[in-house]
Amino acid sequence: NSLESNPAFEIFQSKKLEYGQRLRFSESPSIEFKQFSTKHVQEYMKNIIPEYISAFANTQGGYLFIGVDDESIILGCPKDNVDRDSLKTVTNEAISKLPVFHFCSSKDKDKVSYETRVIDVFQGGNLYGYLCVIKVEPFCCAVFSEAPISWMVDKKKGVYRLNTEEWVHMMVDVGPVSPDHLKYTPKFLWKELCSQHKRLKDLVKQQIRSFSCGLLILSRSWAVDLNLEEKQEVICDALLIAQNSPPILYTILGEQDEQGQDYCTRTAFTLKQKLVNTGGYTGRVCVMTKVLCLSSQNNNKTSGGSVSPIDYPSSYNLANIQEMQDLLQALVIVLLNFRSFLSDQLGCEILNLLTAQQYEILSKSLRKTRELFVHGLPGSGKTIIAMKIMEKIRNTFHCETDRILYICENQPLRDFIQ
């Protein structure tokens, strides 16, 4: 056990320590020191325990020392301010309230695994107070310090706060992959494209007929979705995530085009980069490419330049449904992320995700949808939609930023957009 090989484990097993004693280790990713710097000990512990226990549980586990300063000096908490039993009670109550969520199929472990030790601290041979140490084991999935603060507006329910499970499903759920079914998504876009291009349905089904389990994700332009310039001759792009296959990006053209393969390869390469750098995907990943043409009767015979020039080994195939789901979760982040306004204030990069409804609005064809009215309550994301649409206009029509007019009656909002 890595926690038992940690230098903090020896102190964790101690029955008594000396006031002012210096520990032989310092803070690290698995060790955190906190002081009892207030007489309101119980309130202080209620505030700090959720933050640090969830952090340790979500990583490799660790030790939280309450009663040690930043210089590794044991100070404890005076026994006049707190007693041994109350320290354990506060700890147990705080940790028992931590929301957890399982991504795995096993839900045997519904609570954080931890152990609390209250160690006597002596000064001059007399009991001075107590040191509280919490050893936290790694958790299999996700532990939250508190339920996410997120609200929904519903015609029937009114305004209500999402619980942890509802929030997680909205953030990462792309629909389960059925073990014996190939799904097309978004359904509204697939239906619209098939009605506009009569041969499209047969052409796509011919290409994917050998796959029985997976997801075909359609877009009018995967390039625009990835913040690249659109190629006007492209009817649509389709990304296939299927079992026993690497991801395949199909670009469907109306007529043969020599630049079609370059467009498809560039889009696939950008997607691969973003799956790793933005989506956080840690498995082996490649994106194969294939260019199809509605006017051609010969799409199965892959002439030069119509398919990926690299033949990846079978280890790059998505071997099972879990690997497919992992890739899809990274893909959700790539497609739906936008930079949070908090990034500049906090000095680090924070990403938020669009909702499914917002993404559907952005999926509209700008060449056909010339007017779009979006209404909602303050804070519901109208400005985000406007900013994303302006990005899409720039990439779809290949125009410079100063060619896009944004009119706003709110001056602070105007300044922010600029």
Secondary structure, 3 states (H helix, E strand, C coil): CCCCCCCHHHHHCCCEEECCCECCCCCECCEEEECCCCCCHHHHHHHHHHHHHHHHHCCCCEEEEECECCCCEECCEECCCCCHHHHHHHHHHHHHCCCEECCCCCCCCCCCCEEEEEEEEEECCEEEEEEEEEEECCCCCEECCCCCCCEEEECCCEEEECCHHHHHHHHHCCCCCCCCCEEEECHHHHHHHHHHCCCHHHHHHHHHCCCCCEEEEEECCHHHHCCCCCCCCEEEEEEEEECCCCCEEEEEECCCCCCHHHHHHHHHHHHHHHHHHCCCCCCCCCCEEEEEECCCCCCCCCCCCCECCCCCCHHHCCCCHHHHHHHHHHHHHHHHEEECCHHHHHCCCCEEECCHHHHHHHCCCCCCCCCCCCCCCCCCCHHHHHHHHHHHHHHHHCCCHHHCCCCCCCHHHHHHHC
